[in-house]
Amino acid sequence: MSPKSLFIMKARFPLVGFGLLAFFWVTSIVGGVVARNAPVLVLPREMGVGGYVLIKRLVWDLVDEV
C-alpha cells in the first residue's frame, strides 16, 4: 500500500526544494554577491544536482497505487 504522503514526497517536496535553491541562486546574482564571491553559486548548484539524483533514485520510482 502506498502511503498517503506519497504525492507530497513525489511532487511537492522537490518543487519546494528546487524552488528555494533557485530563489537563493537568483537573489545572489541580483544582489551582487556573485561580483564579490563567485564560488557562492557552486553549493546551491551541487545541492540541486545531488538532490535530483537522490530523488530520482529513491522517490520517483515508487509506485503511485498498487
N, CA, C and O atoms as a Maestro MAE file, in Angstrom:
{
 s_m_m2io_version
 :::
 2.0.0
}

f_m_ct {
 s_m_title
 :::
 protein
 m_atom[264] {
  # First column is atom index #
  i_m_mmod_type
  r_m_x_coord
  r_m_y_coord
  r_m_z_coord
  i_m_residue_number
  s_m_chain_name
  s_m_pdb_residue_name
  s_m_pdb_atom_name
  i_m_atomic_number
  :::
  1 25 0.839 -1.185 0.000 1 A "MET " " N  " 7
  2 3 0.000 0.000 0.000 1 A "MET " " CA " 6
  3 2 0.882 1.246 0.000 1 A "MET " " C  " 6
  4 15 1.891 1.314 0.703 1 A "MET " " O  " 8
  5 25 0.491 2.198 -0.779 2 A "SER " " N  " 7
  6 3 1.228 3.454 -0.842 2 A "SER " " CA " 6
  7 2 0.822 4.354 0.318 2 A "SER " " C  " 6
  8 15 -0.352 4.399 0.686 2 A "SER " " O  " 8
  9 25 1.777 5.065 0.892 3 A "PRO " " N  " 7
  10 3 1.413 5.985 1.969 3 A "PRO " " CA " 6
  11 2 0.643 7.181 1.422 3 A "PRO " " C  " 6
  12 15 0.750 7.518 0.243 3 A "PRO " " O  " 8
  13 25 -0.131 7.812 2.290 4 A "LYS " " N  " 7
  14 3 -0.930 8.975 1.884 4 A "LYS " " CA " 6
  15 2 -0.035 10.151 1.483 4 A "LYS " " C  " 6
  16 15 -0.442 11.001 0.692 4 A "LYS " " O  " 8
  17 25 1.177 10.198 2.026 5 A "SER " " N  " 7
  18 3 2.062 11.325 1.750 5 A "SER " " CA " 6
  19 2 2.918 11.115 0.502 5 A "SER " " C  " 6
  20 15 3.845 11.890 0.265 5 A "SER " " O  " 8
  21 25 2.637 10.102 -0.291 6 A "LEU " " N  " 7
  22 3 3.450 9.823 -1.475 6 A "LEU " " CA " 6
  23 2 3.388 10.970 -2.480 6 A "LEU " " C  " 6
  24 15 4.398 11.310 -3.096 6 A "LEU " " O  " 8
  25 25 2.216 11.566 -2.649 7 A "PHE " " N  " 7
  26 3 2.085 12.695 -3.569 7 A "PHE " " CA " 6
  27 2 2.951 13.857 -3.102 7 A "PHE " " C  " 6
  28 15 3.575 14.533 -3.920 7 A "PHE " " O  " 8
  29 25 2.994 14.093 -1.809 8 A "ILE " " N  " 7
  30 3 3.818 15.175 -1.268 8 A "ILE " " CA " 6
  31 2 5.289 14.879 -1.511 8 A "ILE " " C  " 6
  32 15 6.044 15.770 -1.899 8 A "ILE " " O  " 8
  33 25 5.702 13.640 -1.288 9 A "MET " " N  " 7
  34 3 7.100 13.269 -1.480 9 A "MET " " CA " 6
  35 2 7.505 13.330 -2.940 9 A "MET " " C  " 6
  36 15 8.639 13.700 -3.244 9 A "MET " " O  " 8
  37 25 6.610 12.978 -3.851 10 A "LYS " " N  " 7
  38 3 6.957 12.910 -5.271 10 A "LYS " " CA " 6
  39 2 6.779 14.235 -6.000 10 A "LYS " " C  " 6
  40 15 7.478 14.481 -6.983 10 A "LYS " " O  " 8
  41 25 5.886 15.080 -5.563 11 A "ALA " " N  " 7
  42 3 5.589 16.290 -6.324 11 A "ALA " " CA " 6
  43 2 5.894 17.577 -5.560 11 A "ALA " " C  " 6
  44 15 6.575 18.461 -6.081 11 A "ALA " " O  " 8
  45 25 5.405 17.683 -4.354 12 A "ARG " " N  " 7
  46 3 5.527 18.950 -3.628 12 A "ARG " " CA " 6
  47 2 6.926 19.171 -3.055 12 A "ARG " " C  " 6
  48 15 7.458 20.276 -3.163 12 A "ARG " " O  " 8
  49 25 7.531 18.161 -2.454 13 A "PHE " " N  " 7
  50 3 8.840 18.316 -1.830 13 A "PHE " " CA " 6
  51 2 9.907 18.731 -2.841 13 A "PHE " " C  " 6
  52 15 10.652 19.673 -2.570 13 A "PHE " " O  " 8
  53 25 10.013 18.071 -3.992 14 A "PRO " " N  " 7
  54 3 11.004 18.526 -4.968 14 A "PRO " " CA " 6
  55 2 10.719 19.933 -5.489 14 A "PRO " " C  " 6
  56 15 11.647 20.710 -5.710 14 A "PRO " " O  " 8
  57 25 9.461 20.260 -5.683 15 A "LEU " " N  " 7
  58 3 9.104 21.589 -6.170 15 A "LEU " " CA " 6
  59 2 9.546 22.666 -5.190 15 A "LEU " " C  " 6
  60 15 10.133 23.671 -5.589 15 A "LEU " " O  " 8
  61 25 9.271 22.461 -3.929 16 A "VAL " " N  " 7
  62 3 9.646 23.438 -2.909 16 A "VAL " " CA " 6
  63 2 11.166 23.496 -2.755 16 A "VAL " " C  " 6
  64 15 11.745 24.580 -2.689 16 A "VAL " " O  " 8
  65 25 11.803 22.339 -2.698 17 A "GLY " " N  " 7
  66 3 13.249 22.301 -2.513 17 A "GLY " " CA " 6
  67 2 14.005 22.960 -3.648 17 A "GLY " " C  " 6
  68 15 14.875 23.799 -3.413 17 A "GLY " " O  " 8
  69 25 13.678 22.585 -4.886 18 A "PHE " " N  " 7
  70 3 14.351 23.186 -6.033 18 A "PHE " " CA " 6
  71 2 13.960 24.649 -6.206 18 A "PHE " " C  " 6
  72 15 14.755 25.456 -6.688 18 A "PHE " " O  " 8
  73 25 12.749 24.987 -5.816 19 A "GLY " " N  " 7
  74 3 12.327 26.385 -5.869 19 A "GLY " " CA " 6
  75 2 13.124 27.255 -4.910 19 A "GLY " " C  " 6
  76 15 13.506 28.372 -5.258 19 A "GLY " " O  " 8
  77 25 13.379 26.755 -3.704 20 A "LEU " " N  " 7
  78 3 14.184 27.513 -2.743 20 A "LEU " " CA " 6
  79 2 15.627 27.657 -3.213 20 A "LEU " " C  " 6
  80 15 16.234 28.716 -3.054 20 A "LEU " " O  " 8
  81 25 16.170 26.599 -3.786 21 A "LEU " " N  " 7
  82 3 17.528 26.700 -4.320 21 A "LEU " " CA " 6
  83 2 17.593 27.715 -5.465 21 A "LEU " " C  " 6
  84 15 18.538 28.499 -5.543 21 A "LEU " " O  " 8
  85 25 16.607 27.703 -6.343 22 A "ALA " " N  " 7
  86 3 16.573 28.662 -7.449 22 A "ALA " " CA " 6
  87 2 16.407 30.089 -6.921 22 A "ALA " " C  " 6
  88 15 17.029 31.019 -7.434 22 A "ALA " " O  " 8
  89 25 15.576 30.257 -5.907 23 A "PHE " " N  " 7
  90 3 15.383 31.586 -5.305 23 A "PHE " " CA " 6
  91 2 16.692 32.105 -4.723 23 A "PHE " " C  " 6
  92 15 17.051 33.264 -4.931 23 A "PHE " " O  " 8
  93 25 17.405 31.250 -3.995 24 A "PHE " " N  " 7
  94 3 18.690 31.647 -3.429 24 A "PHE " " CA " 6
  95 2 19.680 32.014 -4.523 24 A "PHE " " C  " 6
  96 15 20.414 32.995 -4.403 24 A "PHE " " O  " 8
  97 25 19.697 31.237 -5.571 25 A "TRP " " N  " 7
  98 3 20.632 31.462 -6.678 25 A "TRP " " CA " 6
  99 2 20.344 32.796 -7.364 25 A "TRP " " C  " 6
  100 15 21.257 33.583 -7.613 25 A "TRP " " O  " 8
  101 25 19.078 33.042 -7.666 26 A "VAL " " N  " 7
  102 3 18.699 34.281 -8.364 26 A "VAL " " CA " 6
  103 2 18.939 35.494 -7.474 26 A "VAL " " C  " 6
  104 15 19.456 36.505 -7.949 26 A "VAL " " O  " 8
  105 25 18.580 35.421 -6.204 27 A "THR " " N  " 7
  106 3 18.796 36.571 -5.318 27 A "THR " " CA " 6
  107 2 20.280 36.839 -5.104 27 A "THR " " C  " 6
  108 15 20.676 37.987 -4.906 27 A "THR " " O  " 8
  109 25 21.102 35.801 -5.140 28 A "SER " " N  " 7
  110 3 22.549 36.009 -5.036 28 A "SER " " CA " 6
  111 2 23.085 36.739 -6.259 28 A "SER " " C  " 6
  112 15 23.950 37.606 -6.139 28 A "SER " " O  " 8
  113 25 22.584 36.396 -7.410 29 A "ILE " " N  " 7
  114 3 23.029 37.059 -8.640 29 A "ILE " " CA " 6
  115 2 22.549 38.503 -8.669 29 A "ILE " " C  " 6
  116 15 23.324 39.410 -8.976 29 A "ILE " " O  " 8
  117 25 21.280 38.721 -8.353 30 A "VAL " " N  " 7
  118 3 20.710 40.075 -8.404 30 A "VAL " " CA " 6
  119 2 21.306 40.951 -7.303 30 A "VAL " " C  " 6
  120 15 21.517 42.145 -7.512 30 A "VAL " " O  " 8
  121 25 21.577 40.372 -6.139 31 A "GLY " " N  " 7
  122 3 22.099 41.146 -5.016 31 A "GLY " " CA " 6
  123 2 23.558 41.522 -5.133 31 A "GLY " " C  " 6
  124 15 24.061 42.290 -4.313 31 A "GLY " " O  " 8
  125 25 24.240 41.012 -6.113 32 A "GLY " " N  " 7
  126 3 25.629 41.376 -6.317 32 A "GLY " " CA " 6
  127 2 26.624 40.527 -5.552 32 A "GLY " " C  " 6
  128 15 27.809 40.859 -5.510 32 A "GLY " " O  " 8
  129 25 26.174 39.444 -4.949 33 A "VAL " " N  " 7
  130 3 27.081 38.569 -4.208 33 A "VAL " " CA " 6
  131 2 28.069 37.917 -5.161 33 A "VAL " " C  " 6
  132 15 29.216 37.665 -4.792 33 A "VAL " " O  " 8
  133 25 27.636 37.645 -6.372 34 A "VAL " " N  " 7
  134 3 28.485 36.964 -7.353 34 A "VAL " " CA " 6
  135 2 29.697 37.821 -7.702 34 A "VAL " " C  " 6
  136 15 30.791 37.291 -7.900 34 A "VAL " " O  " 8
  137 25 29.518 39.127 -7.777 35 A "ALA " " N  " 7
  138 3 30.630 40.004 -8.127 35 A "ALA " " CA " 6
  139 2 31.715 39.968 -7.061 35 A "ALA " " C  " 6
  140 15 32.898 40.105 -7.372 35 A "ALA " " O  " 8
  141 25 31.320 39.785 -5.804 36 A "ARG " " N  " 7
  142 3 32.295 39.752 -4.711 36 A "ARG " " CA " 6
  143 2 32.825 38.357 -4.449 36 A "ARG " " C  " 6
  144 15 34.000 38.191 -4.121 36 A "ARG " " O  " 8
  145 25 31.961 37.338 -4.590 37 A "ASN " " N  " 7
  146 3 32.345 35.990 -4.209 37 A "ASN " " CA " 6
  147 2 31.680 34.992 -5.157 37 A "ASN " " C  " 6
  148 15 30.598 34.488 -4.856 37 A "ASN " " O  " 8
  149 25 32.294 34.706 -6.269 38 A "ALA " " N  " 7
  150 3 31.716 33.840 -7.301 38 A "ALA " " CA " 6
  151 2 31.473 32.407 -6.837 38 A "ALA " " C  " 6
  152 15 30.481 31.818 -7.266 38 A "ALA " " O  " 8
  153 25 32.320 31.799 -5.979 39 A "PRO " " N  " 7
  154 3 32.063 30.404 -5.575 39 A "PRO " " CA " 6
  155 2 30.786 30.202 -4.750 39 A "PRO " " C  " 6
  156 15 30.421 29.062 -4.463 39 A "PRO " " O  " 8
  157 25 30.111 31.274 -4.369 40 A "VAL " " N  " 7
  158 3 28.894 31.117 -3.567 40 A "VAL " " CA " 6
  159 2 27.794 30.411 -4.364 40 A "VAL " " C  " 6
  160 15 26.859 29.878 -3.766 40 A "VAL " " O  " 8
  161 25 27.881 30.395 -5.687 41 A "LEU " " N  " 7
  162 3 26.865 29.743 -6.504 41 A "LEU " " CA " 6
  163 2 27.139 28.259 -6.726 41 A "LEU " " C  " 6
  164 15 26.293 27.548 -7.269 41 A "LEU " " O  " 8
  165 25 28.303 27.790 -6.314 42 A "VAL " " N  " 7
  166 3 28.648 26.386 -6.533 42 A "VAL " " CA " 6
  167 2 27.833 25.478 -5.619 42 A "VAL " " C  " 6
  168 15 27.327 24.451 -6.072 42 A "VAL " " O  " 8
  169 25 27.697 25.829 -4.359 43 A "LEU " " N  " 7
  170 3 26.987 24.980 -3.401 43 A "LEU " " CA " 6
  171 2 25.521 24.758 -3.767 43 A "LEU " " C  " 6
  172 15 25.081 23.608 -3.761 43 A "LEU " " O  " 8
  173 25 24.737 25.796 -4.086 44 A "PRO " " N  " 7
  174 3 23.344 25.529 -4.482 44 A "PRO " " CA " 6
  175 2 23.233 24.675 -5.737 44 A "PRO " " C  " 6
  176 15 22.322 23.856 -5.855 44 A "PRO " " O  " 8
  177 25 24.159 24.865 -6.678 45 A "ARG " " N  " 7
  178 3 24.133 24.042 -7.893 45 A "ARG " " CA " 6
  179 2 24.400 22.583 -7.568 45 A "ARG " " C  " 6
  180 15 23.711 21.696 -8.073 45 A "ARG " " O  " 8
  181 25 25.390 22.331 -6.733 46 A "GLU " " N  " 7
  182 3 25.707 20.960 -6.343 46 A "GLU " " CA " 6
  183 2 24.591 20.341 -5.503 46 A "GLU " " C  " 6
  184 15 24.310 19.149 -5.630 46 A "GLU " " O  " 8
  185 25 23.959 21.136 -4.654 47 A "MET " " N  " 7
  186 3 22.828 20.632 -3.872 47 A "MET " " CA " 6
  187 2 21.666 20.264 -4.786 47 A "MET " " C  " 6
  188 15 20.990 19.261 -4.557 47 A "MET " " O  " 8
  189 25 21.432 21.063 -5.812 48 A "GLY " " N  " 7
  190 3 20.370 20.766 -6.762 48 A "GLY " " CA " 6
  191 2 20.626 19.493 -7.541 48 A "GLY " " C  " 6
  192 15 19.723 18.674 -7.713 48 A "GLY " " O  " 8
  193 25 21.847 19.320 -8.012 49 A "VAL " " N  " 7
  194 3 22.194 18.110 -8.760 49 A "VAL " " CA " 6
  195 2 22.121 16.889 -7.860 49 A "VAL " " C  " 6
  196 15 21.555 15.867 -8.246 49 A "VAL " " O  " 8
  197 25 22.688 16.984 -6.663 50 A "GLY " " N  " 7
  198 3 22.639 15.861 -5.721 50 A "GLY " " CA " 6
  199 2 21.219 15.529 -5.290 50 A "GLY " " C  " 6
  200 15 20.860 14.358 -5.172 50 A "GLY " " O  " 8
  201 25 20.410 16.559 -5.056 51 A "GLY " " N  " 7
  202 3 19.014 16.331 -4.687 51 A "GLY " " CA " 6
  203 2 18.231 15.672 -5.803 51 A "GLY " " C  " 6
  204 15 17.408 14.791 -5.555 51 A "GLY " " O  " 8
  205 25 18.484 16.096 -7.031 52 A "TYR " " N  " 7
  206 3 17.806 15.486 -8.173 52 A "TYR " " CA " 6
  207 2 18.157 14.005 -8.292 52 A "TYR " " C  " 6
  208 15 17.280 13.168 -8.507 52 A "TYR " " O  " 8
  209 25 19.434 13.687 -8.154 53 A "VAL " " N  " 7
  210 3 19.868 12.289 -8.257 53 A "VAL " " CA " 6
  211 2 19.245 11.448 -7.144 53 A "VAL " " C  " 6
  212 15 18.759 10.348 -7.404 53 A "VAL " " O  " 8
  213 25 19.253 11.949 -5.915 54 A "LEU " " N  " 7
  214 3 18.659 11.199 -4.804 54 A "LEU " " CA " 6
  215 2 17.161 10.995 -4.993 54 A "LEU " " C  " 6
  216 15 16.653 9.890 -4.798 54 A "LEU " " O  " 8
  217 25 16.459 12.046 -5.367 55 A "ILE " " N  " 7
  218 3 15.015 11.936 -5.552 55 A "ILE " " CA " 6
  219 2 14.695 11.000 -6.708 55 A "ILE " " C  " 6
  220 15 13.745 10.221 -6.632 55 A "ILE " " O  " 8
  221 25 15.487 11.073 -7.785 56 A "LYS " " N  " 7
  222 3 15.247 10.195 -8.932 56 A "LYS " " CA " 6
  223 2 15.444 8.733 -8.549 56 A "LYS " " C  " 6
  224 15 14.659 7.877 -8.956 56 A "LYS " " O  " 8
  225 25 16.477 8.439 -7.778 57 A "ARG " " N  " 7
  226 3 16.761 7.051 -7.411 57 A "ARG " " CA " 6
  227 2 15.845 6.515 -6.311 57 A "ARG " " C  " 6
  228 15 15.499 5.334 -6.320 57 A "ARG " " O  " 8
  229 25 15.450 7.366 -5.366 58 A "LEU " " N  " 7
  230 3 14.743 6.873 -4.188 58 A "LEU " " CA " 6
  231 2 13.236 7.133 -4.186 58 A "LEU " " C  " 6
  232 15 12.488 6.383 -3.559 58 A "LEU " " O  " 8
  233 25 12.785 8.165 -4.863 59 A "VAL " " N  " 7
  234 3 11.384 8.572 -4.700 59 A "VAL " " CA " 6
  235 2 10.575 8.407 -5.973 59 A "VAL " " C  " 6
  236 15 9.485 7.838 -5.924 59 A "VAL " " O  " 8
  237 25 11.062 8.879 -7.109 60 A "TRP " " N  " 7
  238 3 10.243 8.908 -8.317 60 A "TRP " " CA " 6
  239 2 9.902 7.538 -8.862 60 A "TRP " " C  " 6
  240 15 8.970 7.407 -9.655 60 A "TRP " " O  " 8
  241 25 10.632 6.518 -8.457 61 A "ASP " " N  " 7
  242 3 10.289 5.177 -8.958 61 A "ASP " " CA " 6
  243 2 9.305 4.454 -8.047 61 A "ASP " " C  " 6
  244 15 8.966 3.300 -8.310 61 A "ASP " " O  " 8
  245 25 8.842 5.095 -6.993 62 A "LEU " " N  " 7
  246 3 7.829 4.487 -6.141 62 A "LEU " " CA " 6
  247 2 6.506 4.381 -6.896 62 A "LEU " " C  " 6
  248 15 6.178 5.246 -7.708 62 A "LEU " " O  " 8
  249 25 5.772 3.351 -6.633 63 A "VAL " " N  " 7
  250 3 4.503 3.115 -7.315 63 A "VAL " " CA " 6
  251 2 3.433 4.010 -6.688 63 A "VAL " " C  " 6
  252 15 3.342 4.122 -5.466 63 A "VAL " " O  " 8
  253 25 2.624 4.646 -7.542 64 A "ASP " " N  " 7
  254 3 1.580 5.525 -7.026 64 A "ASP " " CA " 6
  255 2 0.446 4.728 -6.393 64 A "ASP " " C  " 6
  256 15 -0.032 5.081 -5.315 64 A "ASP " " O  " 8
  257 25 0.025 3.684 -7.037 65 A "GLU " " N  " 7
  258 3 -1.059 2.844 -6.500 65 A "GLU " " CA " 6
  259 2 -0.740 1.382 -6.771 65 A "GLU " " C  " 6
  260 15 -0.102 1.031 -7.764 65 A "GLU " " O  " 8
  261 25 -1.197 0.560 -5.872 66 A "VAL " " N  " 7
  262 3 -0.953 -0.883 -6.022 66 A "VAL " " CA " 6
  263 2 -2.251 -1.552 -6.418 66 A "VAL " " C  " 6
  264 15 -2.288 -2.769 -6.600 66 A "VAL " " O  " 8
  :::
 }
 m_bond[263] {
  # First column is bond index #
  i_m_from
  i_m_to
  i_m_order
  :::
  1 1 2 1
  2 2 3 1
  3 3 4 2
  4 3 5 1
  5 5 6 1
  6 6 7 1
  7 7 8 2
  8 7 9 1
  9 9 10 1
  10 10 11 1
  11 11 12 2
  12 11 13 1
  13 13 14 1
  14 14 15 1
  15 15 16 2
  16 15 17 1
  17 17 18 1
  18 18 19 1
  19 19 20 2
  20 19 21 1
  21 21 22 1
  22 22 23 1
  23 23 24 2
  24 23 25 1
  25 25 26 1
  26 26 27 1
  27 27 28 2
  28 27 29 1
  29 29 30 1
  30 30 31 1
  31 31 32 2
  32 31 33 1
  33 33 34 1
  34 34 35 1
  35 35 36 2
  36 35 37 1
  37 37 38 1
  38 38 39 1
  39 39 40 2
  40 39 41 1
  41 41 42 1
  42 42 43 1
  43 43 44 2
  44 43 45 1
  45 45 46 1
  46 46 47 1
  47 47 48 2
  48 47 49 1
  49 49 50 1
  50 50 51 1
  51 51 52 2
  52 51 53 1
  53 53 54 1
  54 54 55 1
  55 55 56 2
  56 55 57 1
  57 57 58 1
  58 58 59 1
  59 59 60 2
  60 59 61 1
  61 61 62 1
  62 62 63 1
  63 63 64 2
  64 63 65 1
  65 65 66 1
  66 66 67 1
  67 67 68 2
  68 67 69 1
  69 69 70 1
  70 70 71 1
  71 71 72 2
  72 71 73 1
  73 73 74 1
  74 74 75 1
  75 75 76 2
  76 75 77 1
  77 77 78 1
  78 78 79 1
  79 79 80 2
  80 79 81 1
  81 81 82 1
  82 82 83 1
  83 83 84 2
  84 83 85 1
  85 85 86 1
  86 86 87 1
  87 87 88 2
  88 87 89 1
  89 89 90 1
  90 90 91 1
  91 91 92 2
  92 91 93 1
  93 93 94 1
  94 94 95 1
  95 95 96 2
  96 95 97 1
  97 97 98 1
  98 98 99 1
  99 99 100 2
  100 99 101 1
  101 101 102 1
  102 102 103 1
  103 103 104 2
  104 103 105 1
  105 105 106 1
  106 106 107 1
  107 107 108 2
  108 107 109 1
  109 109 110 1
  110 110 111 1
  111 111 112 2
  112 111 113 1
  113 113 114 1
  114 114 115 1
  115 115 116 2
  116 115 117 1
  117 117 118 1
  118 118 119 1
  119 119 120 2
  120 119 121 1
  121 121 122 1
  122 122 123 1
  123 123 124 2
  124 123 125 1
  125 125 126 1
  126 126 127 1
  127 127 128 2
  128 127 129 1
  129 129 130 1
  130 130 131 1
  131 131 132 2
  132 131 133 1
  133 133 134 1
  134 134 135 1
  135 135 136 2
  136 135 137 1
  137 137 138 1
  138 138 139 1
  139 139 140 2
  140 139 141 1
  141 141 142 1
  142 142 143 1
  143 143 144 2
  144 143 145 1
  145 145 146 1
  146 146 147 1
  147 147 148 2
  148 147 149 1
  149 149 150 1
  150 150 151 1
  151 151 152 2
  152 151 153 1
  153 153 154 1
  154 154 155 1
  155 155 156 2
  156 155 157 1
  157 157 158 1
  158 158 159 1
  159 159 160 2
  160 159 161 1
  161 161 162 1
  162 162 163 1
  163 163 164 2
  164 163 165 1
  165 165 166 1
  166 166 167 1
  167 167 168 2
  168 167 169 1
  169 169 170 1
  170 170 171 1
  171 171 172 2
  172 171 173 1
  173 173 174 1
  174 174 175 1
  175 175 176 2
  176 175 177 1
  177 177 178 1
  178 178 179 1
  179 179 180 2
  180 179 181 1
  181 181 182 1
  182 182 183 1
  183 183 184 2
  184 183 185 1
  185 185 186 1
  186 186 187 1
  187 187 188 2
  188 187 189 1
  189 189 190 1
  190 190 191 1
  191 191 192 2
  192 191 193 1
  193 193 194 1
  194 194 195 1
  195 195 196 2
  196 195 197 1
  197 197 198 1
  198 198 199 1
  199 199 200 2
  200 199 201 1
  201 201 202 1
  202 202 203 1
  203 203 204 2
  204 203 205 1
  205 205 206 1
  206 206 207 1
  207 207 208 2
  208 207 209 1
  209 209 210 1
  210 210 211 1
  211 211 212 2
  212 211 213 1
  213 213 214 1
  214 214 215 1
  215 215 216 2
  216 215 217 1
  217 217 218 1
  218 218 219 1
  219 219 220 2
  220 219 221 1
  221 221 222 1
  222 222 223 1
  223 223 224 2
  224 223 225 1
  225 225 226 1
  226 226 227 1
  227 227 228 2
  228 227 229 1
  229 229 230 1
  230 230 231 1
  231 231 232 2
  232 231 233 1
  233 233 234 1
  234 234 235 1
  235 235 236 2
  236 235 237 1
  237 237 238 1
  238 238 239 1
  239 239 240 2
  240 239 241 1
  241 241 242 1
  242 242 243 1
  243 243 244 2
  244 243 245 1
  245 245 246 1
  246 246 247 1
  247 247 248 2
  248 247 249 1
  249 249 250 1
  250 250 251 1
  251 251 252 2
  252 251 253 1
  253 253 254 1
  254 254 255 1
  255 255 256 2
  256 255 257 1
  257 257 258 1
  258 258 259 1
  259 259 260 2
  260 259 261 1
  261 261 262 1
  262 262 263 1
  263 263 264 2
  :::
 }
}
